[in-house]
Amino acid sequence: MASSKFFSFFSLLLFISITLFYQTNAQTTLNFYLQDTAKGPGATVTPIIGLPGRDWTFDQFGTIIAVDDPVTMGPSPLSTQVGRAQGVLVVSAKDGANVNAILSILFTNAEFSGSTLQIQGVSRQHEHYKELSVVSGTGRFAFLRGYATLETVVYDPATAHSAIRFNVTLRP
């Protein structure tokens, strides 16, 4: 009798351990696109302040840039919108090569509505492929962390519009 209770207890403990292991090591990847427009009446990214006596540009040290990009399912600006990427970029390298990015991804689609992801890190402007940290989240993404990769897949110099592939890998 004692051995069957021990076996039952051990089996339950093993089941809980395996369940917790798979829950804590589960990895999720999400794929989105940021629709970034830098000029015109529909601009979604714009310099808001910079150093006195200098141009406020995307590669000028000291410039602070506000961001409010639509987040979509595909690279087309007409694809389904699932949220907004809102935050600030600070040109933090003297040579203008890097920006410090602080972004909140606010989801509005049915699956993740009201949830957010908090993105932070140094973005190397002149590199094709960039990585930033996912430092936290809310709602469905509470307590998650991971990393985000960004890659410009479409750029139209005439309209200053970019579609940026935004892949997010998350772990609890």
C-alpha positions in Angstrom: 0.0 0.0 0.0 2.8 2.4 0.9 4.7 1.6 -2.3 1.6 2.3 -4.4 1.1 5.7 -2.7 4.8 6.4 -3.3 4.4 5.4 -7.0 1.3 7.5 -7.4 3.0 10.5 -5.8 6.2 10.0 -7.8 4.1 9.7 -11.1 2.2 12.9 -10.3 5.5 14.7 -9.5 7.0 13.5 -12.7 4.0 14.6 -14.7 4.1 18.1 -13.2 7.8 18.4 -13.8 7.5 17.4 -17.5 4.5 19.8 -18.0 6.4 22.7 -16.4 9.5 21.9 -18.5 7.6 22.1 -21.7 5.6 25.1 -20.7 8.7 27.1 -19.7 10.8 26.0 -22.7 8.1 26.6 -25.3 9.1 29.0 -28.1 6.7 31.1 -30.1 7.6 33.0 -33.3 5.3 35.8 -34.7 5.8 37.4 -38.1 4.5 40.9 -38.9 5.4 43.9 -41.0 5.9 47.5 -39.9 4.6 50.1 -42.4 7.1 53.0 -42.0 6.5 56.3 -43.8 9.0 59.1 -43.2 7.6 62.0 -45.1 4.4 63.6 -46.3 1.0 64.1 -44.5 0.7 60.4 -43.6 4.2 60.2 -42.0 4.4 57.6 -39.3 7.9 58.3 -38.2 9.2 61.9 -37.7 12.0 63.7 -35.9 10.6 65.7 -33.0 13.7 67.4 -31.5 17.5 67.5 -32.0 20.6 69.4 -31.1 20.5 73.2 -31.6 22.0 74.4 -34.8 21.9 71.0 -36.5 19.5 69.3 -38.9 17.0 66.9 -37.2 17.6 63.9 -39.4 17.5 60.1 -38.9 21.3 59.9 -38.9 22.2 63.1 -36.9 23.5 62.4 -33.4 21.0 63.7 -30.7 17.9 63.6 -32.8 14.8 62.1 -31.2 12.2 60.5 -33.5 8.6 59.6 -32.7 7.2 56.4 -34.2 3.6 55.3 -34.8 3.8 52.6 -37.5 0.9 50.4 -38.5 1.7 46.7 -37.9 0.3 44.4 -40.6 0.2 40.7 -41.6 1.9 41.3 -44.9 4.3 43.6 -46.7 1.6 45.6 -48.4 0.3 48.7 -46.6 -3.2 47.4 -47.6 -2.8 44.0 -45.8 -4.7 43.3 -42.5 -3.6 45.6 -39.7 -3.1 43.9 -36.4 -1.7 46.7 -34.3 0.6 49.7 -34.0 4.3 50.1 -33.2 4.6 53.2 -31.0 7.7 54.7 -29.4 10.8 56.7 -29.8 14.2 56.3 -31.5 17.2 58.3 -30.3 20.2 58.7 -32.6 22.7 57.7 -30.0 25.9 57.2 -32.0 28.1 60.2 -32.7 28.4 59.0 -36.3 24.7 58.5 -36.6 25.0 54.8 -37.4 23.0 53.6 -34.4 19.6 54.4 -32.8 18.4 53.4 -29.4 14.9 52.0 -30.0 12.1 51.9 -27.4 8.9 50.5 -29.0 5.6 49.2 -27.7 3.7 46.9 -30.1 0.0 47.4 -29.3 -2.1 44.7 -30.7 -5.7 45.4 -31.9 -6.6 42.2 -33.7 -9.0 39.7 -32.2 -6.3 37.1 -31.2 -4.1 39.5 -29.2 -6.3 42.5 -28.7 -5.1 44.7 -25.8 -1.8 42.8 -25.4 1.5 44.5 -25.9 5.2 43.6 -26.5 8.0 45.9 -25.2 10.9 46.2 -27.6 14.2 47.8 -26.7 17.8 48.0 -27.9 20.4 49.4 -30.3 19.4 49.3 -34.0 22.3 49.5 -36.4 20.8 51.7 -39.1 23.1 50.8 -41.9 22.8 47.0 -41.5 20.2 45.1 -43.5 19.3 42.8 -40.7 18.8 44.1 -37.1 18.1 42.5 -33.7 16.4 44.0 -30.7 15.4 42.6 -27.3 11.8 41.8 -26.3 12.0 42.8 -22.7 8.4 42.1 -21.6 4.8 42.2 -22.5 1.3 42.5 -21.2 -2.0 40.5 -21.7 -1.3 37.3 -23.7 2.5 38.2 -23.6 2.8 39.0 -19.9 6.2 38.0 -18.5 7.5 36.9 -21.9 10.9 37.8 -23.3 12.9 37.1 -26.4 14.2 39.0 -29.4 12.9 40.6 -32.6 14.6 40.7 -36.0 13.9 43.5 -38.4 14.6 43.5 -42.1 13.6 46.1 -44.7 11.9 44.2 -47.5 10.4 47.1 -49.5 11.6 50.7 -49.8 10.2 53.3 -52.1 12.4 56.4 -52.1 9.8 58.6 -53.8 7.4 58.2 -50.9 9.9 57.3 -48.1 7.8 54.3 -47.3 9.4 51.0 -46.0 7.9 47.7 -45.2 10.0 46.1 -42.5 9.7 42.4 -41.8 9.3 42.0 -38.0 9.9 38.5 -36.6 9.5 38.1 -32.9 10.8 35.0 -31.1 9.4 34.6 -27.5 10.0 32.4 -24.5 8.3 32.5 -21.1 
